[in-house]
Amino acid sequence: MRPIWLLATISGFMMLPLVGRGQETDAPRAKTNVTKEAVLTSAVDKATPVPPVPKAQPSSTPKPSYEPGQVRIKDLAEVQGVRGNQLFGYGLVVGLEGTGDGQLSLFTVQSTMNMLRRLGVNLNISPQQLQLKNVAAVMVIAELPAFAKEGSKIDVTVSSIGDAKSLQGGVLLQTPLLAANDQIYAVAQGAISIGGLNISAGGASFQKNFVNVGRIPKGAMVEQEVPTTISDGSSLQLTLREPDFTTASRIADELLKKSYTALATDAGTVKVQVPQKFKGNLICFLAEIESVYVTPDIQARIVVNERTGTVVVGGNVRLNPGTVSHGSISVRIEPTPIVLPPVPFNNSPGVVVPLSSVEVKEQKAKFAPVPATQTIEQMVSVLSRLGLTPRDLIAVLQAMHRAGMLSAQIEVQ
């Protein structure tokens, strides 16, 4: 008996003769290279059409909407009226491990007694009898940002004003923070983080970073808002962080290209008219203005720091042709003491006479031609060939500026 299995397909049923496990067919099988799995797969493929695989599209990186060297107006200017306010206050830090103010800081002792008196603790002692080693008087400063609301938290900086050794492990007690109008706008309190340590034992000590200044992240809570006005309803003003006539003119031109009415009134101000459709949605209008890209005009400037020997050259600095000669004088003083022997037949010791030898060397001046440069890479290459140290380079740059070879502003820090 030949068993018949049915194979269901989408279009109907297909009858295939198969052999069950443990059964044999009546006639011998014909040898073939096609396997059972290939027959089943072919039957299913014929019954069910497979959709063609779509070709992969070549990936294309979107081009930026701005040119190299362009920056957003948001990074160049601020909206006039949007500003922060500085706050400060006087407080006490407690919980120090014997590193607080000493007896010479009388204001710390008096402040502690006044605080205890407000809490109902009346001490009938003199300030000299109050020994404080775990308390330090501090000044607390913070900046209240624009649009800060009641209940918002801001960072504060705590610094010692007495002779405390360290504020490590201290806790700032509730300290009101005042503005220039003597009104309280925030209240600070919390544990201080100094980011350093100060350890001393057996006459030896180790200190890392500054331990008399610390921060309290989100340590002050805003108690009063500061009203902020950014527009009169019809126009607003953009204030440049670095006033420049060319940059202000370019900002106005780019806004005009976006169909906005803008006018550069001076080197640091651009006045923009608020369109009628943005009269009730000023924030959306400001977001569109801040996202406009502008090519700023950067002044040629060189910043030097004589204390550290740092020289920073701006990208617009150029050199005019000329000649540079720089030599140095080295003075070497070496002690050469002479020992005079004692007088014969005398028990007196010899005498040491201190003498010093002075050697002065002056290098020969070598003139180096300086060609005109068009890029900052060329200028760096020319200055590198001179073989100057950073401190010598500062002197050479100042002399080149006086000679008219350097068309840039030198700022000495």
BASE-175086 format. One record per residue (C-alpha): residue number from 1; x, y, z. Coordinates in steps of 0.001 Angstrom, whole numbers, plus 500000, padded with zeros to 6 digits. Layout:
! residues N
PT  num      c1      c2      c3
PT  NUM       X       Y       Z
...
//
This chain:
! residues 413
PT  num      c1      c2      c3
PT    1  500000  500000  500000
PT    2  501368  503398  499007
PT    3  500728  506216  501545
PT    4  499992  509625  500065
PT    5  500742  512901  501886
PT    6  499166  516200  500978
PT    7  501190  519398  500765
PT    8  499111  522571  501140
PT    9  500024  525517  499049
PT   10  498530  528911  498540
PT   11  496955  528097  495179
PT   12  495537  524737  496276
PT   13  496761  521241  497126
PT   14  499562  519343  495487
PT   15  499786  515583  495829
PT   16  503293  514231  496290
PT   17  504183  510598  496855
PT   18  506281  510369  499985
PT   19  507495  507487  502042
PT   20  506760  507372  505726
PT   21  509343  506545  508330
PT   22  509846  502752  508539
PT   23  507904  501950  505278
PT   24  509121  500884  501811
PT   25  507782  501420  498305
PT   26  506734  498585  495987
PT   27  509083  499656  493164
PT   28  512730  500550  493482
PT   29  513603  504298  493459
PT   30  515293  505895  490484
PT   31  518644  507473  491183
PT   32  518529  511228  490966
PT   33  520565  514158  492226
PT   34  517501  516157  493315
PT   35  516849  515953  497039
PT   36  513484  516017  498794
PT   37  514180  519472  500217
PT   38  514838  520823  496693
PT   39  511527  519371  495431
PT   40  509574  520904  498303
PT   41  511301  524264  497884
PT   42  510651  524266  494124
PT   43  506971  523509  494656
PT   44  506543  526289  497186
PT   45  508486  528779  495051
PT   46  506265  528053  492035
PT   47  503101  528494  494066
PT   48  504185  531634  495979
PT   49  505808  534393  493924
PT   50  508614  536226  495773
PT   51  508666  540014  495366
PT   52  511904  541399  493915
PT   53  514449  542811  496371
PT   54  514758  546570  495953
PT   55  518198  547834  495034
PT   56  520097  549651  497744
PT   57  520233  553359  497108
PT   58  523670  554960  497384
PT   59  524024  556776  500694
PT   60  524456  560496  500266
PT   61  525633  562713  503131
PT   62  523490  565841  503378
PT   63  525454  568964  502709
PT   64  525543  571527  505521
PT   65  523424  574606  505082
PT   66  526330  576920  505907
PT   67  529758  577667  504507
PT   68  533083  577100  506295
PT   69  533813  579961  508668
PT   70  530168  580833  509263
PT   71  528675  580808  512750
PT   72  525197  581317  514105
PT   73  523927  584675  515234
PT   74  523270  582935  518547
PT   75  527043  582583  519020
PT   76  527787  586192  518064
PT   77  525098  588304  519706
PT   78  522613  588377  522552
PT   79  519144  589830  522794
PT   80  519254  593126  524613
PT   81  517574  592797  527992
PT   82  518515  589147  528509
PT   83  521144  589342  531245
PT   84  522054  587817  534567
PT   85  522424  589430  537988
PT   86  525200  588972  540516
PT   87  524312  587922  544060
PT   88  526394  587719  547230
PT   89  525957  587018  550914
PT   90  527756  586431  554225
PT   91  527414  583101  555984
PT   92  528938  580502  558265
PT   93  530347  577095  557438
PT   94  530161  574493  560215
PT   95  531280  570904  560595
PT   96  534958  571496  559865
PT   97  537537  569131  561341
PT   98  539470  571649  563386
PT   99  540345  573728  560319
PT  100  538040  576671  560975
PT  101  538804  580266  561915
PT  102  540961  581003  564921
PT  103  540453  583404  567762
PT  104  541858  586289  565725
PT  105  538791  586220  563448
PT  106  536523  588097  565835
PT  107  533744  588439  563254
PT  108  533378  584637  563170
PT  109  532954  584467  566919
PT  110  530517  587384  566958
PT  111  528499  585935  564063
PT  112  528243  582592  565819
PT  113  527038  584218  569037
PT  114  524446  586277  567120
PT  115  523198  583156  565342
PT  116  522855  581246  568619
PT  117  521093  584230  570183
PT  118  518529  584239  567312
PT  119  517930  580541  567905
PT  120  517190  581200  571598
PT  121  520592  580235  573012
PT  122  521784  583058  575251
PT  123  525433  582763  576255
PT  124  526568  584862  579192
PT  125  530208  584677  578168
PT  126  532640  586954  576429
PT  127  533675  586332  572819
PT  128  537199  585428  574017
PT  129  535783  582498  575966
PT  130  534131  580955  572909
PT  131  536585  578536  571300
PT  132  535665  577882  567671
PT  133  537698  575532  565496
PT  134  534968  573946  563413
PT  135  533336  577177  562150
PT  136  534505  579502  559369
PT  137  533102  582783  558075
PT  138  532635  582785  554307
PT  139  531371  584904  551457
PT  140  528886  583291  549092
PT  141  528523  584490  545496
PT  142  526256  583377  542665
PT  143  524837  584575  539369
PT  144  521098  584689  538890
PT  145  520467  583866  535212
PT  146  517780  585520  533150
PT  147  514286  583999  533256
PT  148  515057  582170  536531
PT  149  511773  581327  538256
PT  150  510880  580930  541894
PT  151  512054  577544  543111
PT  152  514822  577223  540519
PT  153  518234  576186  541805
PT  154  521557  577803  540903
PT  155  525210  577076  541721
PT  156  527051  579036  544385
PT  157  530721  579588  545214
PT  158  531889  579714  548826
PT  159  535185  581333  549853
PT  160  536747  581853  553274
PT  161  537358  585384  554541
PT  162  539072  584458  557812
PT  163  542135  582409  558690
PT  164  540520  579012  558178
PT  165  542903  576313  556953
PT  166  540374  574376  554899
PT  167  536655  574176  554103
PT  168  536805  570447  553442
PT  169  533787  568609  554797
PT  170  531991  571811  555795
PT  171  528297  572613  555500
PT  172  527047  576098  554678
PT  173  524235  577303  556900
PT  174  521266  579116  555401
PT  175  522631  582275  553791
PT  176  520513  584967  552093
PT  177  521926  586201  548775
PT  178  521372  589853  547942
PT  179  521644  591888  544748
PT  180  522896  595446  544308
PT  181  519503  596804  545427
PT  182  519846  595036  548838
PT  183  516947  592696  548104
PT  184  517087  588946  548715
PT  185  516747  586939  545509
PT  186  518041  583523  546611
PT  187  518948  581501  549699
PT  188  521969  579171  549768
PT  189  522629  576137  551943
PT  190  524299  572747  551630
PT  191  527498  570701  551733
PT  192  530599  572213  550139
PT  193  532674  570473  547483
PT  194  536229  571802  547247
PT  195  537739  569316  544783
PT  196  540938  569057  546846
PT  197  542336  567990  550170
PT  198  544582  569210  552967
PT  199  546198  566637  555257
PT  200  548685  567379  558019
PT  201  550155  565079  560683
PT  202  553365  565021  562680
PT  203  554572  568312  561279
PT  204  554168  567162  557669
PT  205  551381  568379  555409
PT  206  550029  567717  551917
PT  207  547671  569974  550001
PT  208  546040  569520  546603
PT  209  544212  572356  544844
PT  210  542710  575294  546735
PT  211  540942  574184  549886
PT  212  539606  577584  551006
PT  213  537234  577942  548039
PT  214  534454  575511  547207
PT  215  531221  575150  545285
PT  216  527740  573923  546052
PT  217  526114  572666  542839
PT  218  522471  573733  542820
PT  219  523014  575007  546336
PT  220  520836  578121  546166
PT  221  517091  578334  545642
PT  222  515626  581334  543859
PT  223  513132  583193  546040
PT  224  512323  586147  543767
PT  225  512157  586555  540004
PT  226  513751  589372  538062
PT  227  511456  590869  535392
PT  228  512995  590678  531902
PT  229  511886  592743  528904
PT  230  513290  591743  525511
PT  231  511047  593718  523153
PT  232  508727  596710  523058
PT  233  506277  594750  520911
PT  234  507403  596101  517550
PT  235  511185  595586  517520
PT  236  514097  594048  519408
PT  237  517830  594672  519492
PT  238  520739  592247  519110
PT  239  523885  593142  521066
PT  240  527183  591805  519707
PT  241  529531  590235  522229
PT  242  532507  591631  520278
PT  243  531439  594946  518708
PT  244  532505  595218  515083
PT  245  531077  597338  512281
PT  246  531602  594719  509574
PT  247  530064  591896  511589
PT  248  527044  594029  512530
PT  249  526516  594956  508861
PT  250  526750  591306  507794
PT  251  524185  590267  510397
PT  252  521754  592864  509095
PT  253  522372  591741  505496
PT  254  521745  588077  506281
PT  255  518502  588940  508077
PT  256  517406  591008  505082
PT  257  517988  587962  502867
PT  258  515556  586075  505133
PT  259  512905  588756  504471
PT  260  513345  590326  507910
PT  261  513682  594078  508439
PT  262  517030  594702  510173
PT  263  519370  597680  510558
PT  264  522819  597935  512155
PT  265  522596  601070  514300
PT  266  526217  600909  515549
PT  267  529142  598506  515881
PT  268  527468  596522  518633
PT  269  523732  596765  517960
PT  270  521417  595442  515246
PT  271  517769  596479  515397
PT  272  515258  593945  514052
PT  273  511558  594582  513397
PT  274  509139  591927  514612
PT  275  506952  590675  511708
PT  276  503217  590801  512099
PT  277  502875  587005  512133
PT  278  505227  586790  515123
PT  279  503573  589477  517254
PT  280  502135  586875  519618
PT  281  504969  584356  519295
PT  282  508163  586267  519957
PT  283  510091  583213  521179
PT  284  509638  581443  517832
PT  285  510864  584557  516036
PT  286  513996  584689  518191
PT  287  514676  581009  517543
PT  288  514617  581628  513783
PT  289  516931  584626  514065
PT  290  519465  582778  516232
PT  291  519745  579945  513683
PT  292  520823  582264  510821
PT  293  524492  581771  509835
PT  294  526833  584749  509398
PT  295  530512  585071  508481
PT  296  532025  587248  511243
PT  297  534909  589603  510585
PT  298  537641  588759  513086
PT  299  540204  591392  513945
PT  300  543874  590483  513497
PT  301  545119  589999  517042
PT  302  548049  588439  518898
PT  303  547665  587590  522591
PT  304  550852  587135  524616
PT  305  551351  586191  528251
PT  306  554831  587081  529508
PT  307  554373  585181  532785
PT  308  553835  581822  531090
PT  309  555464  582504  527723
PT  310  552245  581823  525817
PT  311  551765  583299  522345
PT  312  548449  582939  520497
PT  313  548248  584257  516931
PT  314  544918  584882  515218
PT  315  544120  583568  511769
PT  316  544014  587019  510124
PT  317  547537  588058  511156
PT  318  549864  588802  508233
PT  319  553525  589772  507968
PT  320  555034  592472  505784
PT  321  558522  591983  504338
PT  322  561472  593009  506467
PT  323  564551  591798  508336
PT  324  564835  590525  511911
PT  325  567978  590200  514033
PT  326  567849  588918  517571
PT  327  570793  588172  519851
PT  328  571105  587374  523528
PT  329  573644  587931  526264
PT  330  574406  585191  528800
PT  331  576136  585980  532083
PT  332  577692  583166  534126
PT  333  578965  583758  537662
PT  334  580871  580881  539252
PT  335  582313  581017  542799
PT  336  586004  580080  542964
PT  337  587166  580387  546602
PT  338  590902  580493  547354
PT  339  592415  578993  550523
PT  340  595379  580959  551950
PT  341  597723  578775  553968
PT  342  598612  579825  557500
PT  343  601801  581688  558357
PT  344  604726  579364  559032
PT  345  605345  578469  562652
PT  346  601811  579668  563501
PT  347  598964  577532  564813
PT  348  596257  579653  563208
PT  349  594098  577873  560540
PT  350  594116  578824  556910
PT  351  591910  581587  555563
PT  352  589312  581025  552800
PT  353  588971  584016  550540
PT  354  585696  584010  548513
PT  355  586225  584905  544881
PT  356  583890  584752  541897
PT  357  584572  584504  538207
PT  358  582243  586276  535791
PT  359  581911  585144  532205
PT  360  579839  587105  529693
PT  361  578936  585696  526287
PT  362  577136  587620  523624
PT  363  575933  585817  520556
PT  364  576580  587346  517188
PT  365  573569  588908  515598
PT  366  572306  587176  512493
PT  367  569918  588931  510168
PT  368  567035  586804  508923
PT  369  564901  588016  506018
PT  370  561153  587862  506585
PT  371  559019  587605  503423
PT  372  555437  588766  503135
PT  373  552896  586126  504204
PT  374  549367  585523  502997
PT  375  548222  582726  505322
PT  376  548736  581836  508970
PT  377  550623  578683  507922
PT  378  553218  580789  506133
PT  379  553604  583055  509145
PT  380  554145  580109  511503
PT  381  556731  578685  509122
PT  382  558643  581974  509001
PT  383  558626  582439  512787
PT  384  559706  578825  513339
PT  385  562797  579314  511151
PT  386  563975  582127  513430
PT  387  564563  579588  516233
PT  388  563310  581834  519022
PT  389  562167  580832  522478
PT  390  558628  581868  523492
PT  391  559888  584779  525584
PT  392  562202  585955  522807
PT  393  559338  585618  520350
PT  394  557243  588004  522445
PT  395  559967  590653  522271
PT  396  560433  590119  518527
PT  397  556695  590390  517829
PT  398  556474  593644  519750
PT  399  559453  595045  517845
PT  400  557969  593912  514507
PT  401  554722  595644  515424
PT  402  556587  598879  516167
PT  403  558421  598589  512847
PT  404  555200  598158  510882
PT  405  555979  594590  509785
PT  406  553091  593132  511793
PT  407  549583  594258  510916
PT  408  547808  593107  514071
PT  409  546848  594222  517537
PT  410  549067  592859  520315
PT  411  547303  592199  523623
PT  412  549613  591604  526596
PT  413  548089  589731  529517
//
